[in-house]
Amino acid sequence: MIQTISPVNGRIVVERKCDTDADITAKLQTATNAFRMHRRMTLSERIEIAHRFLDTLAENKDALVRVTVGRCSNR
């Protein structure tokens, strides 16, 4: 486990499981495949994806704040 500790009060903010070598290899392969697909896209296609991402982020900002603040305040 990797712990992130607050410099303010020394409490654990979050704990994360370490990835195994197999996890890392799988993630690198996924990223490589995504890059190969992404580099074939036109700029307008990339912009559309970015806009959809930003729209989704904006639509879910309240839930994201609750999750983020909830994790920090639970410690």
Backbone as CSV, one residue per row, in Angstrom:
resi,resn,N_x,N_y,N_z,CA_x,CA_y,CA_z,C_x,C_y,C_z
1,MET,0.840,-1.182,0.000,0.000,0.000,0.000,0.885,1.246,0.000
2,ILE,0.414,2.233,-0.731,1.080,3.535,-0.733,0.165,4.490,0.019
3,GLN,0.728,5.191,0.990,-0.055,6.125,1.778,0.334,7.560,1.417
4,THR,-0.677,8.408,1.290,-0.449,9.845,1.153,-0.783,10.448,2.510
5,ILE,0.219,11.119,3.089,0.075,11.652,4.437,0.035,13.175,4.375
6,SER,-0.909,13.757,5.074,-1.062,15.208,5.116,0.095,15.838,5.880
7,PRO,0.762,16.834,5.280,1.818,17.533,6.016,1.244,18.460,7.096
8,VAL,-0.052,18.715,7.026,-0.696,19.614,7.983,-0.854,18.946,9.345
9,ASN,-1.372,17.708,9.333,-1.660,17.060,10.609,-1.081,15.653,10.737
10,GLY,-0.364,15.195,9.720,0.263,13.877,9.783,-0.689,12.716,9.589
11,ARG,-1.946,12.989,9.298,-2.929,11.920,9.090,-2.835,11.363,7.675
12,ILE,-3.251,10.123,7.537,-3.307,9.491,6.224,-4.498,10.072,5.469
13,VAL,-4.223,10.615,4.278,-5.277,11.191,3.449,-5.907,10.098,2.603
14,VAL,-5.073,9.240,2.037,-5.573,8.163,1.185,-4.545,7.038,1.151
15,GLU,-5.027,5.821,0.986,-4.167,4.663,0.785,-4.515,4.038,-0.549
16,ARG,-3.484,3.681,-1.284,-3.702,3.067,-2.594,-2.911,1.761,-2.689
17,LYS,-3.539,0.807,-3.342,-2.889,-0.478,-3.586,-1.812,-0.284,-4.661
18,CYS,-0.674,-0.887,-4.470,0.392,-0.836,-5.467,0.045,-1.775,-6.621
19,ASP,0.362,-1.352,-7.828,0.142,-2.206,-8.996,1.211,-3.288,-9.062
20,THR,0.809,-4.441,-9.568,1.769,-5.516,-9.812,2.446,-5.264,-11.159
21,ASP,3.487,-6.026,-11.452,4.131,-5.919,-12.759,3.138,-6.205,-13.880
22,ALA,2.257,-7.172,-13.667,1.250,-7.507,-14.680,0.268,-6.349,-14.877
23,ASP,-0.128,-5.695,-13.779,-1.018,-4.529,-13.878,-0.370,-3.428,-14.709
24,ILE,0.888,-3.154,-14.419,1.615,-2.098,-15.134,1.751,-2.443,-16.611
25,THR,2.088,-3.679,-16.913,2.216,-4.118,-18.306,0.895,-3.956,-19.055
26,ALA,-0.200,-4.344,-18.429,-1.523,-4.220,-19.055,-1.877,-2.751,-19.291
27,LYS,-1.588,-1.898,-18.334,-1.886,-0.467,-18.486,-1.035,0.166,-19.586
28,LEU,0.222,-0.230,-19.667,1.081,0.284,-20.730,0.588,-0.164,-22.100
29,GLN,0.124,-1.388,-22.205,-0.398,-1.885,-23.477,-1.673,-1.140,-23.864
30,THR,-2.533,-0.900,-22.895,-3.757,-0.135,-23.151,-3.415,1.269,-23.633
31,ALA,-2.452,1.910,-22.990,-2.044,3.260,-23.379,-1.425,3.268,-24.775
32,THR,-0.617,2.268,-25.080,-0.004,2.163,-26.407,-1.076,2.015,-27.477
33,ASN,-2.054,1.155,-27.235,-3.141,0.959,-28.196,-3.955,2.235,-28.380
34,ALA,-4.235,2.925,-27.269,-5.002,4.171,-27.346,-4.237,5.223,-28.143
35,PHE,-2.928,5.311,-27.933,-2.124,6.283,-28.664,-2.150,5.986,-30.164
36,ARG,-2.060,4.723,-30.519,-2.080,4.353,-31.943,-3.390,4.778,-32.597
37,MET,-4.490,4.625,-31.882,-5.788,5.052,-32.415,-5.884,6.578,-32.439
38,HIS,-5.430,7.199,-31.379,-5.555,8.648,-31.231,-4.765,9.402,-32.309
39,ARG,-3.583,8.918,-32.625,-2.751,9.657,-33.584,-3.314,9.617,-35.006
40,ARG,-4.264,8.719,-35.271,-4.901,8.665,-36.593,-6.096,9.607,-36.704
41,MET,-6.517,10.181,-35.577,-7.683,11.065,-35.574,-7.320,12.456,-36.082
42,THR,-8.302,13.086,-36.671,-8.112,14.464,-37.104,-8.191,15.384,-35.877
43,LEU,-7.727,16.602,-36.060,-7.801,17.568,-34.967,-9.248,17.806,-34.553
44,SER,-10.150,17.901,-35.505,-11.554,18.142,-35.152,-12.130,16.978,-34.342
45,GLU,-11.729,15.749,-34.642,-12.183,14.594,-33.849,-11.637,14.672,-32.420
46,ARG,-10.382,15.076,-32.287,-9.770,15.201,-30.958,-10.455,16.299,-30.156
47,ILE,-10.767,17.395,-30.819,-11.453,18.502,-30.140,-12.820,18.056,-29.662
48,GLU,-13.544,17.303,-30.486,-14.865,16.802,-30.098,-14.772,15.905,-28.866
49,ILE,-13.773,15.051,-28.816,-13.578,14.182,-27.644,-13.292,15.026,-26.410
50,ALA,-12.448,16.038,-26.552,-12.132,16.920,-25.424,-13.379,17.645,-24.933
51,HIS,-14.206,18.107,-25.849,-15.450,18.788,-25.459,-16.391,17.844,-24.731
52,ARG,-16.508,16.615,-25.211,-17.375,15.637,-24.528,-16.865,15.351,-23.117
53,PHE,-15.542,15.242,-22.988,-14.939,15.023,-21.664,-15.270,16.184,-20.731
54,LEU,-15.069,17.405,-21.207,-15.338,18.584,-20.382,-16.815,18.688,-20.019
55,ASP,-17.694,18.357,-20.955,-19.130,18.362,-20.671,-19.466,17.345,-19.582
56,THR,-18.904,16.150,-19.703,-19.144,15.096,-18.707,-18.607,15.514,-17.347
57,LEU,-17.428,16.114,-17.330,-16.842,16.599,-16.083,-17.750,17.646,-15.436
58,ALA,-18.225,18.592,-16.230,-19.101,19.636,-15.701,-20.419,19.054,-15.177
59,GLU,-20.970,18.077,-15.896,-22.236,17.459,-15.480,-22.101,16.690,-14.168
60,ASN,-20.904,16.216,-13.882,-20.687,15.373,-12.707,-19.860,16.046,-11.620
61,LYS,-19.673,17.365,-11.715,-18.774,18.038,-10.780,-19.225,17.907,-9.330
62,ASP,-20.525,17.971,-9.071,-20.995,17.861,-7.689,-20.657,16.494,-7.100
63,ALA,-20.870,15.446,-7.866,-20.548,14.094,-7.391,-19.040,13.934,-7.201
64,LEU,-18.253,14.499,-8.104,-16.797,14.415,-7.980,-16.306,15.140,-6.733
65,VAL,-16.889,16.280,-6.442,-16.510,17.019,-5.233,-16.861,16.204,-3.996
66,ARG,-18.056,15.614,-3.983,-18.467,14.810,-2.816,-17.506,13.651,-2.594
67,VAL,-17.115,12.973,-3.655,-16.204,11.839,-3.528,-14.849,12.311,-3.043
68,THR,-14.338,13.380,-3.621,-13.018,13.883,-3.251,-13.005,14.398,-1.824
69,VAL,-13.956,15.222,-1.460,-14.012,15.784,-0.117,-14.301,14.684,0.889
70,GLY,-15.164,13.759,0.530,-15.479,12.655,1.426,-14.266,11.834,1.768
71,ARG,-13.409,11.579,0.789,-12.196,10.800,1.053,-11.251,11.553,1.958
72,CYS,-11.133,12.839,1.764,-10.206,13.632,2.578,-10.726,13.833,3.989
73,SER,-12.022,13.977,4.159,-12.571,14.275,5.483,-12.811,13.022,6.315
74,ASN,-12.741,11.839,5.695,-12.966,10.596,6.440,-11.788,10.231,7.316
75,ARG,-10.702,10.870,7.160,-9.479,10.495,7.891,-9.308,11.311,9.143
